[in-house]
Amino acid sequence: MKRLNTIYIATIVGTALTLFQWELCARASVTRPVQIPGTRVVLDVPDNFHISESFPGIEHDREQVAVSVSEIPTSYLEFSKRYTGTELNKPDTRLLRRERMDKDGLSGHLLVVDQKIKNRRFERWIFITGDTDESVVITGYFPRARAHKYRDLIDTTIRSAFWDSAKVLDHYQGLGFRLDDVPNLRVASRLNNNLIYTATGRLPDLYYTDALLFVNFRSYAPGTNITEQFARDQFAKISLLSKPAIDDIQTRQLRGVDSIIIEGRGFHAHLGYAIAAIQVIAMTETGALIAQGFTTLDNRDNDFDVFKTTIASFRLEDN
């Protein structure tokens, strides 16, 4: 496949780190160390918090409180360049503080940011660390107007983090699904609850020459009906595609569940060349498996077959 720019990786990461746009509420309480599923990060989790089913991280049992964890397949030195004063000082975002942190032999930075989200101001705490191969980003949110209630809790939780970089990672842990047949593809990374597959099992810093597949599972209320229009809307929102066009759309059974398959094309949103894209949405009793794959126009038929075989092998499992 033609090439993937790090801008796209940064786009995914930026989106992942802004998912938690909630009013947060918490109180100081007993903590316990817990490994965050799908990551190699351990956090001291306060009482009345639980592991989130929506993202790698923790949230309050009753209140909208959250701390997220992401492991990025880019060196700390390279990734941390995104979080400069220039990058963070925007109309709706302002860098309040930046400090160096050293934890367990790793160096990193803690950034405190004021951010306006849907007419509300949030304080966002971001700890970035890592090594020459990967970066770790731990992010907490709370309403700026109530900072006196949340600041110490978020600060303490983030500073409790431990990263076991040598640990063998189960990328499927906590996702609620597995793929049993993945021909010619390997997991390259997990960003929040998105699994990313490539032929090499890595995301190179600048370019890629193989097919790229994103897979995640979204929980929906029982009885939720995924329509063809919903599938079309999801395809139109793919961040990698500029001027997306649908060539074919089908509804058929995958693993005994109704699925909507869209085959199409567009232009790479950052580099401008034409690429082929496929999207599969498979509905289950508890949610939807959503997969989006990309390749060159020349490799379209072969790589689409690989994508379909991979997606059709999914099975649900308990978290």
N, C-alpha and C positions, 0 to 999 in steps of 0.2 A: 504494500500500500504506500502511497505517496507520503507526505510528511506531516507530523504533528508538532506544533509550536508549543513551547512552554507557556505561552499566553493562555492556551486552552486549559492546561493543568491549573494555572493560577485562577482561571475563571471558575473552574469546578470548586477549587478550594475556597475561593472567596464566597461562592454561593453557600457552601457547606457551613462556613463560619458565620453566616448571617441568618441561619434558619431559626435561631432561638430568639425570636422577637416577642418576648413575653413579659408581662408584669411579674416580677419575681418576689417571693416572700419567704422568709426563713427565720429561724432562731437558733442560737448557739445550743449545741446538744452533744451527746456522746458520739464519737466517731469510731469507725472500724475500717481497716484497710481492705479494699476489694479490687480485684483485677477487672478492668473494663473490658467486656466481651469484644472480641475482634481486634483488640489492641494489645500491646505489651506494656501498658501503663497501669499502675496501681495508684488509687486515690484513697485517702481517708474519707469515707463517706459518712456524713452526719446522720444521726438517728432521724427517722421519718423521711429518709430519702430512699429511692430504689433505682435499680438499673433501668434506664429508658429502653423501651421497645422501638422507639422511633429513630434513635441515633446512638452512636457509641458515647456514653456518658451517663450522668445521673440527673434525676429530677425529683422534686418533692412529692410526697404521697398525695397531698391535697392542693398545694399551692403551685403556681407556675414558676418554679425555681429550677435552673439547669446549669450544668457545667458539661461542656462537650470536649471530646478528645479526637484528634485526627493525627494519623501518621502519613507523611507525605514522601513519595519516592524521589526526593530532591535534596541535595546537601543542605545542611543548615546555613552555610555561608551564602549559598545562592538564594535560598528561599527567603532568608531574613531580609534581603534587599527590598522585598515588597513592602516591608513595614518600616519605612523611613518617615520622618516628619512630613516630607513633601507628599508622600502617598496617602497619609492619614489625615492631613489637614485639607478637607474638602468642605463644600457648603454645609453638608449635614453631618460632618464628622470632624472632631478636633482632638488632637493628641494632648492629653493632660499631663502625662508623666511617662518617662522611660527610665528604667533602671536595669543594671546588670545583675543577674542572678547566677550563682554557681551551686549546682545540686549534684551530689553523687558522682563527682568527677566530670560532669558535663557543664559547659558554659551556655548561658542563654540570656534572654532579655524578657523583662516583664513590661508590657505597655498598658497604660490605662487610657481609655478613649471615651470621650463623650460623643454619643451618636443619636441623631434624631431619626426615629422610625415611626412612620404613620402618626406624625404630630405629637409623639411622646419622646422624651429624652431618656436614654439608657446610658448607664456606665458599663463599659465593656472591658474586662480584664483579659489580656492575652499573654500567655507565657509561651515563648518559642525557644526550643532547644533542639538538639540532635547531634549528628556526626557528619562524616564525609559522604555518607550514602543516603541518609534519611533525615527528615525534620519531624518534630513533634510539636503540635499546637494544642494547647489547652485553653479553652475560652469560657468565661463566665459572664452572665448578664444580670443586671438588676436595674430598676427604675432610678434614675438620678435623684428624683424628688424624695426617695426613701433610702438614700445611700447609707444613712446612719444605722439602718436595720440590717443591711445586707453586706456592707463592705468588708467587715471583719470575717464573716463566714466565707465569702468568695476568696478572699486573700488567703485564709488558712487552708482551705481545700486545695487551691492551686499550688501552694507551697509544699503541700504534703506529697506531691506527685513523685513517683519513682518509675523510671523507664528501664526495663530489662531488654536491652537491644539484642542480646544473644538468644532470647527465647524463641523457640519455633512457634510460628503463629498459625492458628487455625482461622483462616479468613472467613469461614462460614459461621463461626461462633456467634450465636445470638441473632442471626439473620432470619431464622425460621424456614429456610429452604436450603437445598443443595442441588448441584448439577452433577449427574452421574456420568455423563458421556460428553467429554469436552475434547473433540479431535483437533489436534494442531493448535490448541490454545492453552495458555497457562495464566493463572491469576498474577497480574502485575502489581495490583495495589487494591486496597480497600479505603475509600474516602467516604467517611460517615457510613451510610448503609448501601453504598454503591460498590459493587465488585467490578474491577476493570480487568479485562482479559486482552492479552496480545500473544503473538506466536512465540516471542522470546521470554515472556514472563517479566519484562521490565518496561518502564517508560523512559526512553532515552531523554537526555536533557533538551535536545532541540528537534530532532526529526524521528519519524518512525517509518518503516518500510513494510509493515505487516498490518493485518486487519486489526481493528479495535472494536471491542464489545463492552458495553456497560449493562449491568444487570442489577436490579434491586426489587424488593418486595414491599408493597405498601398495604397496610391494613385498612380495611373499610368496614363499615357497619354491615351486619347481615342483611341481605336483600338488596344491596347496592348494585345497580345495573350499569355496567360500562357500555356506553353506546359508541356507535361508529363516529359520531361527531366528537365525542370525548377523545377518541384515538386520533382523529384528525387534528384536534387542537393541540394535543401533546406533541405530535410530529412537527407542527408549525412552530413550537416553542424550543426546539432543539437548538442549543446555544452554538453548536459547531457549524450549523448550516445557515448560510445566507441564501435567500430566494429558494426555499424548499419547494419541491414539486413532487406530487404523488403520481407514480406510474401505475400502481395497482393496489387494490385493497380487497382483502378476503376475510371472511369469518369462517372458522373451521375448528375442529376439536384438536386439542393438544393434551395428552394425558387425561382424556375424558372430560376436559373443561373447555368452555367456549373461549375462543381466542380470536383477536383481531390482528391481522398481519398487514402492514403497510410497506410497500417497496417504493422507493423514490430516489431522488437525487437533489443536489444543490451545489453550492460553492462553499469551499472552506471559508468560514467567517473571518479568519485572520490572514490566511495566505492566498486566498482567491481562486485556487484551482478547483475543477469540478470533482466531486466525489459522489459515490453511491451510498444510500442509507436505507436501513431496514429497521422497522419497529414492530415488536410483538408485545401485545398485552394479553395475558392469560388470566382469566378470572377464576378464583377459587372461592370456597365458602368463607374464608377469613380475609381475603384481600386480593390483590392483583400482582402478578409477576410482570414487571415492565423491563423490556430489554431493547436497547438501541445499538445497532452495529454500523460500522463505517468501513469503506474500502474504496479502492480506485475503480473507475468505470471498467477498466480492462479486467480486473479480478472479480467483478461483481458476481457472476454466476457461481463460481467456485466458493467464494467466501460467504455468500448468502446461504449456500447449502450447509457450510460449516456452522454458521450462526443458528440456522433452523434446527440442526441436529443437536446442538448444545442446549438450546432453549427447551426443546421437546423432552429433554432428559430430566427436567426439574422434578423435585419431590419436596413436599412440605415435611418439616420435622419440628418437634417441640424446642422452644428456646431454652 
